[in-house]
Amino acid sequence: MRKDLEIVPAVFPMPVLMIATYNEDGSIDVMNAAWGTAYDFKQIKLNISEGHKTTKNIRRTGCFTVSLADTAHIIESDYLGIASGNDVKNKFEKTGMHAIKSKHVDAPIIEEYPVCMECKAIDINNEYGVLGEIINLSIDEKYIDENGLPDISKMNTLAYDPFSHGYYEVTKKVGQAFSDGKKII
Ligand SMILES: Cc1cc2nc3c(=O)[nH]c(=O)nc-3n(C[C@H](O)[C@H](O)[C@H](O)COP(=O)(O)O)c2cc1C
């Protein structure tokens, strides 16, 4: 027997993306966004609302970074999705996290998060959000494996559950894409 549910976008896992921008005075704003995805091989699409401080900052600077949130910073990451830089001037400072300026775009990189995409906005649409070109992709060295690739199993990155708003930790590798299916060929 199958049961019909109230409709939500039942795409799991959704990411927990942390979008960082500079405010007018050079201070930092970061927001949490689960409605974001890869768009092309070097592009990322964020469905973020027009009224957010983040969106206003991207309209002004044309730049932003996107980090993957991790379990170690779950409280800070959720806070950054509840409070707005429109209302709380020291929003980022309150988390106690740290940032450095990207060498590639006019936006901050949050040091505590494992992976960061440094982006330039290609299109900002008040209906569909922001489309960004990834100019640089950087990672904390401690998450690189012996083959020089990011080791997801070490990062403890978060996933968002659209059914009940839970955060899940994504750590366990269970297969190899473009390979496991060959057993049936
Ligand atoms: C788990 C989670 C996911 C969220 N995803 C989005 C999203 O994809 N798009 C969006 O516009 N807001 C999203 N929000 C809400 C913003 O993060 C929130 O409104 C935030 O205060 C905006 O900050 P800002 O005004 O400083 O930019 C999310 C919040 C949480 C907690």
Ligand as a Chemical Component Dictionary entry (heavy atoms), coordinates in Angstrom:
data_LIG
# 
_chem_comp.id                   LIG 
_chem_comp.type                 NON-POLYMER 
_chem_comp.pdbx_formal_charge   0 
_chem_comp.three_letter_code    LIG 
# 
loop_
_chem_comp_atom.comp_id 
_chem_comp_atom.atom_id 
_chem_comp_atom.alt_atom_id 
_chem_comp_atom.type_symbol 
_chem_comp_atom.charge 
_chem_comp_atom.model_Cartn_x 
_chem_comp_atom.model_Cartn_y 
_chem_comp_atom.model_Cartn_z 
_chem_comp_atom.pdbx_ordinal 
LIG C1  C1  C 0 17.525 25.202 6.550  1  
LIG C2  C2  C 0 17.222 26.540 5.932  2  
LIG C3  C3  C 0 17.180 26.661 4.547  3  
LIG C4  C4  C 0 16.867 27.878 3.952  4  
LIG N1  N1  N 0 16.841 27.953 2.587  5  
LIG C5  C5  C 0 16.549 29.129 1.990  6  
LIG C6  C6  C 0 16.551 29.222 0.573  7  
LIG O1  O1  O 0 16.906 28.277 -0.139 8  
LIG N2  N2  N 0 16.170 30.400 0.013  9  
LIG C7  C7  C 0 15.820 31.502 0.771  10 
LIG O2  O2  O 0 15.491 32.544 0.198  11 
LIG N3  N3  N 0 15.854 31.443 2.126  12 
LIG C8  C8  C 0 16.213 30.300 2.756  13 
LIG N4  N4  N 0 16.272 30.235 4.125  14 
LIG C9  C9  C 0 15.962 31.435 4.919  15 
LIG C10 C10 C 0 17.148 32.427 5.006  16 
LIG O3  O3  O 0 18.352 31.768 5.347  17 
LIG C11 C11 C 0 16.807 33.487 6.091  18 
LIG O4  O4  O 0 15.647 34.223 5.675  19 
LIG C12 C12 C 0 17.941 34.427 6.419  20 
LIG O5  O5  O 0 17.540 35.189 7.548  21 
LIG C13 C13 C 0 18.344 35.397 5.306  22 
LIG O6  O6  O 0 19.445 36.126 5.782  23 
LIG P1  P1  P 0 19.909 37.538 5.208  24 
LIG O7  O7  O 0 18.698 38.468 5.193  25 
LIG O8  O8  O 0 20.958 38.001 6.192  26 
LIG O9  O9  O 0 20.455 37.317 3.831  27 
LIG C14 C14 C 0 16.612 29.029 4.753  28 
LIG C15 C15 C 0 16.686 28.919 6.153  29 
LIG C16 C16 C 0 16.989 27.688 6.747  30 
LIG C17 C17 C 0 17.078 27.582 8.250  31 
# 
loop_
_chem_comp_bond.comp_id 
_chem_comp_bond.atom_id_1 
_chem_comp_bond.atom_id_2 
_chem_comp_bond.value_order 
_chem_comp_bond.pdbx_ordinal 
LIG C1  C2  SING 1  
LIG C2  C3  SING 2  
LIG C2  C16 DOUB 3  
LIG C3  C4  DOUB 4  
LIG C4  N1  SING 5  
LIG C4  C14 SING 6  
LIG N1  C5  DOUB 7  
LIG C5  C6  SING 8  
LIG C5  C8  SING 9  
LIG C6  O1  DOUB 10 
LIG C6  N2  SING 11 
LIG N2  C7  SING 12 
LIG C7  O2  DOUB 13 
LIG C7  N3  SING 14 
LIG N3  C8  DOUB 15 
LIG C8  N4  SING 16 
LIG N4  C9  SING 17 
LIG N4  C14 SING 18 
LIG C9  C10 SING 19 
LIG C10 O3  SING 20 
LIG C10 C11 SING 21 
LIG C11 O4  SING 22 
LIG C11 C12 SING 23 
LIG C12 O5  SING 24 
LIG C12 C13 SING 25 
LIG C13 O6  SING 26 
LIG O6  P1  SING 27 
LIG P1  O7  DOUB 28 
LIG P1  O8  SING 29 
LIG P1  O9  SING 30 
LIG C14 C15 DOUB 31 
LIG C15 C16 SING 32 
LIG C16 C17 SING 33 
# 
